[in-house]
Amino acid sequence: MIQTMLIMMAVGLFAGVAGAILGLGGGIIITPVLTLMMGLDIKYAIGASIIAVIATSSGSTIAYLRDDVLNLRVAMFLEIATTIGGISGALLTGVLDPKYLYLLFGALLVFSGWNMWRKLRRGQEVMNNVTADRIATKLKLNGSYFDKSEFKQVDYQVEQVPQGFLVMLGAGLASGMLGIGSGAFKVTAMDTFMKMPLKPSSATSNLMMGVTAAASATVYFFNGSILPNIAVPLALGILVGAVIGSRVMQVLPARVIRIIFIPVILFIGLQMLYKGIIGG
């Protein structure tokens, strides 16, 4: 029993660090480990994953807010789209064929991975000489943060707000219908479409995922999918890992974060394409 708890805490620590750095919530690590390596039923693994997302968000958001890395206005604006999409997706479950969503969003993630590779080769996080987005200006979505790896203040403009909103609407729809986490889509919407730097995108994604997961955690709790002996040590490890990850992310060069993120997002995208091809 103690050995299992220690293993859960170690897994949580790793998931918290990775989730805070990449803005993916840690669920992408938790679910495969619990199901494939420890033989846990997928139902309980998903329940633990929901707790993992909330814990990652809680542990990292405090540091990101204090250091003014995340963009709170963008988070609240895009959360509207995610919520509407999530409710719509839940209502449409069984009406639409899920394989089309798998194919669509798999292709979107592969495109995002390719676009991130282009940014990596260009070596430029913030676009110069851009036209101010009218909606972003009106909603005061543009922001700035202090990059601790480059020791300078970075000012950035948020672009293509409608496109980012639509991607988040679709991400919420996919989450509601397919029961998948949407951390990769949140980062994609901000980094690829809204042209935000990767660090604010990752930090903002962490906050948004916690809000989304908290809304669905009650359902998992009352249907018995959350096992305290699994979720509690995981959450403890994740909280510590998320605090560490939030510190590490800020001192890592954006290039290094992209090098880590691109294979992850390509793997998720190809996995979704495969599920769409074989029928979900």
C-alpha positions in Angstrom: 0.0 0.0 0.0 2.8 2.5 1.0 4.8 1.4 -2.0 1.8 2.1 -4.3 1.3 5.5 -2.8 5.0 6.4 -3.3 4.8 5.3 -6.9 1.7 7.4 -7.4 3.4 10.4 -5.8 6.5 9.9 -8.1 4.3 9.6 -11.2 2.4 12.7 -10.1 5.6 14.7 -9.5 6.8 13.9 -13.1 3.3 14.7 -14.6 3.1 17.9 -12.6 6.5 19.2 -13.9 5.7 18.2 -17.5 2.2 19.5 -17.4 3.1 22.9 -16.0 5.9 23.4 -18.6 3.9 22.3 -21.6 0.4 23.5 -20.6 -1.1 20.0 -21.1 -2.4 19.3 -17.6 -0.5 16.1 -16.9 -3.4 13.9 -18.0 -1.6 12.7 -21.1 1.0 11.1 -18.8 -1.3 9.9 -16.0 -3.8 7.9 -18.1 -1.3 5.8 -20.0 0.8 5.1 -16.9 -2.2 4.0 -14.8 -3.8 1.9 -17.6 -0.9 0.4 -19.4 1.8 0.1 -16.7 -0.4 -0.4 -13.6 -3.4 -2.2 -15.1 -6.0 0.2 -13.7 -9.4 0.3 -15.2 -9.7 3.2 -17.7 -12.7 4.6 -15.8 -10.7 5.2 -12.7 -7.7 6.4 -14.7 -9.8 9.1 -16.3 -11.1 10.1 -12.9 -7.5 10.4 -11.6 -6.6 12.3 -14.7 -9.3 14.9 -14.0 -7.9 15.4 -10.5 -4.4 15.6 -12.0 -5.5 18.4 -14.3 -7.0 20.4 -11.4 -3.9 19.9 -9.3 -1.5 20.9 -12.1 -3.5 24.0 -12.7 -3.7 24.9 -9.0 0.0 24.4 -8.4 1.3 26.3 -11.5 -1.3 29.1 -11.8 -0.3 30.7 -8.5 3.3 31.1 -9.7 2.2 32.2 -13.2 -0.2 34.8 -11.8 2.4 36.2 -9.4 5.0 36.5 -12.1 2.4 37.9 -14.6 3.2 35.3 -17.3 -0.4 34.1 -18.0 -2.9 36.3 -19.8 -6.0 36.4 -17.6 -8.2 38.2 -20.1 -7.4 35.8 -22.9 -8.1 32.9 -20.5 -11.5 34.2 -19.5 -12.5 35.1 -23.1 -11.5 31.7 -24.5 -13.1 29.8 -21.6 -16.5 31.1 -22.9 -15.9 29.2 -26.2 -14.7 26.0 -24.4 -17.7 26.0 -22.1 -20.2 26.5 -24.9 -18.4 23.8 -27.0 -18.2 21.4 -24.1 -22.0 21.6 -23.4 -22.8 21.3 -27.1 -20.5 18.3 -27.4 -22.2 16.6 -24.5 -25.6 17.2 -26.0 -24.5 15.9 -29.5 -23.0 12.7 -28.1 -24.4 9.9 -30.2 -25.7 12.2 -32.9 -22.5 12.9 -34.8 -20.0 10.2 -35.8 -16.9 10.8 -33.6 -14.5 9.6 -36.3 -14.9 12.9 -38.2 -14.0 14.9 -35.1 -10.9 12.6 -34.6 -9.9 13.2 -38.2 -10.5 17.0 -38.0 -8.7 17.7 -34.8 -5.9 15.2 -35.5 -5.2 17.1 -38.7 -5.4 20.4 -36.7 -2.8 19.2 -34.2 -0.4 17.9 -37.0 -0.7 21.3 -38.7 0.0 23.0 -35.4 3.1 20.8 -34.9 4.3 21.8 -38.4 3.7 25.5 -37.7 5.6 25.2 -34.4 8.5 23.6 -36.3 8.5 26.6 -38.6 8.6 29.0 -35.6 11.4 26.9 -34.2 13.5 27.2 -37.4 12.8 30.9 -37.6 13.8 31.4 -34.0 11.3 34.2 -33.5 8.7 34.1 -30.7 7.1 37.5 -31.2 6.1 38.7 -34.7 7.3 42.2 -35.6 5.5 44.8 -37.7 2.1 43.2 -37.1 -1.3 45.0 -37.5 -3.1 45.5 -34.2 -6.1 43.3 -34.0 -9.2 45.4 -33.5 -11.0 42.9 -31.2 -7.9 42.2 -29.2 -7.4 46.0 -28.7 -11.0 46.5 -27.7 -11.0 43.6 -25.2 -7.5 44.5 -23.9 -6.1 41.1 -24.7 -2.6 42.2 -25.7 0.0 41.6 -22.9 3.5 41.5 -21.8 5.7 39.3 -19.6 9.3 39.2 -18.3 11.2 36.3 -19.9 13.6 35.0 -17.2 15.6 33.1 -19.7 16.4 36.2 -21.8 16.2 38.7 -19.0 14.0 41.1 -20.8 10.4 42.3 -21.0 8.4 40.9 -23.9 5.4 42.8 -25.3 3.1 40.9 -27.6 -0.1 41.5 -29.5 -2.9 39.0 -29.8 -4.1 38.4 -33.4 -6.8 36.6 -35.2 -9.1 36.5 -32.2 -12.2 35.0 -34.0 -10.0 32.2 -35.4 -8.7 31.4 -31.9 -12.3 31.5 -30.5 -13.5 29.1 -33.2 -10.7 26.7 -32.4 -11.5 26.7 -28.7 -15.2 26.2 -29.6 -14.3 23.2 -31.6 -11.9 22.0 -28.8 -14.7 22.2 -26.3 -17.0 20.3 -28.7 -14.4 17.5 -29.1 -13.8 17.4 -25.4 -17.5 17.0 -24.7 -18.1 14.4 -27.4 -14.9 12.4 -27.2 -14.0 12.8 -23.5 -10.5 14.0 -24.3 -8.4 16.7 -22.6 -8.1 19.9 -24.6 -4.8 21.2 -23.3 -3.1 20.7 -26.7 -5.9 22.6 -28.4 -5.7 25.5 -26.0 -2.0 25.9 -26.7 -2.7 25.5 -30.4 -5.4 28.2 -30.4 -3.1 30.7 -28.7 0.3 29.9 -30.2 -0.7 29.0 -33.8 -3.7 31.1 -34.5 -3.6 34.0 -32.0 0.2 34.4 -32.4 0.9 34.5 -28.7 4.4 33.5 -27.5 4.6 29.9 -26.2 5.3 30.8 -22.6 2.1 32.9 -22.0 0.2 30.3 -24.1 1.3 27.4 -21.9 0.7 29.4 -18.7 -2.8 30.5 -19.8 -3.6 27.0 -20.9 -2.8 25.7 -17.4 -5.3 28.1 -15.8 -8.1 27.3 -18.4 -7.7 23.5 -18.0 -8.3 23.8 -14.2 -11.5 25.7 -14.8 -12.7 23.2 -17.4 -11.7 20.1 -15.3 -13.3 21.5 -12.1 -16.7 21.7 -14.0 -16.6 17.9 -14.8 -14.9 16.6 -11.7 -18.2 16.6 -9.8 -19.7 14.1 -12.3 -16.7 11.8 -11.9 -16.9 12.0 -8.2 -20.5 11.1 -7.9 -20.3 8.2 -10.3 -17.5 6.6 -8.3 -14.7 7.1 -10.8 -12.3 8.9 -8.4 -10.5 6.5 -6.0 -9.0 8.4 -3.1 -6.1 5.9 -2.6 -5.0 6.7 -6.2 -6.1 10.4 -6.6 -4.7 11.7 -3.3 -1.1 10.7 -3.6 -1.2 11.6 -7.3 -2.5 15.1 -6.4 0.2 15.6 -3.7 2.9 14.7 -6.2 1.4 16.8 -8.9 1.1 19.9 -6.7 4.8 19.8 -5.9 5.7 19.0 -9.5 3.5 21.8 -10.9 5.2 24.3 -8.6 8.6 23.1 -9.8 7.5 23.0 -13.4 6.2 26.5 -13.3 9.6 27.7 -12.1 11.5 25.6 -14.7 9.3 26.8 -17.5 10.1 30.5 -16.9 13.9 30.0 -17.1 13.8 27.6 -20.0 14.3 29.2 -23.5 11.1 29.0 -25.6 13.1 27.1 -28.2 13.7 24.2 -25.7 10.0 24.1 -24.7 9.1 23.9 -28.4 11.6 21.1 -29.0 9.8 19.2 -26.1 6.3 20.2 -27.2 6.4 19.4 -30.9 6.8 15.6 -30.6 4.1 15.5 -28.0 1.6 17.4 -30.0 2.4 15.4 -33.2 2.0 12.1 -31.3 -1.5 13.2 -30.0 -2.4 14.4 -33.5 -1.4 11.2 -35.2 -3.1 9.1 -32.5 -6.3 11.0 -33.2 -6.0 10.5 -37.0 -5.5 6.8 -36.4 -8.6 6.6 -34.2 -10.5 8.5 -36.9 -9.3 6.1 -39.7 -10.2 3.0 -37.8 -13.5 4.4 -36.8 -13.0 6.1 -33.3 
